């Protein structure tokens, strides 16, 4: 049932509008492959996560963004710029589903890797979601942080962004406190430590 829902979701997303940006065309094979195949080896998982990172980054091309804004006299309400944003949001929704599927099946990666993309993929995807989707990914990332698999600065960046999304303002760190202590304050304020690994969005 979960697989069917994912395929249905993907089909609806991709049929909403003919993709106008290269990322969708160049990553279609990766997306279809990885909703159908099992990742059996460490190399399979590293490749999956690396490609997931590349897909996420391909959605936010500063050159394309700058060109669209310049062409439309920096009018962010222009149809072309709004279309660019919608494409990015659609892509982020796909990235979320791919990341969630990986986490549900394999958990946060515990293997050692020197590949920056592999190490960064899940948390990078999480940074680009809205708060409700970040909540779904958070239990996995929080567990990885608590076991030393996510660096303090990366986790801090994520929870600070989540705080801003939830409360509409920046978190004020207390002077004299360590970064870890301020992280604990943010997580307590978010009140999501009790969340279990996820059924939401299944």
Secondary structure as UniProt FT lines:
FT   HELIX           2..15
FT   HELIX           22..34
FT   TURN            35..36
FT   HELIX           42..58
FT   HELIX           62..71
FT   TURN            72..74
FT   TURN            76..77
FT   HELIX           79..106
FT   HELIX           116..127
FT   HELIX           131..146
FT   TURN            147..148
FT   HELIX           152..167
FT   TURN            175..176
FT   HELIX           179..190
FT   TURN            193..194
FT   TURN            200..201
//
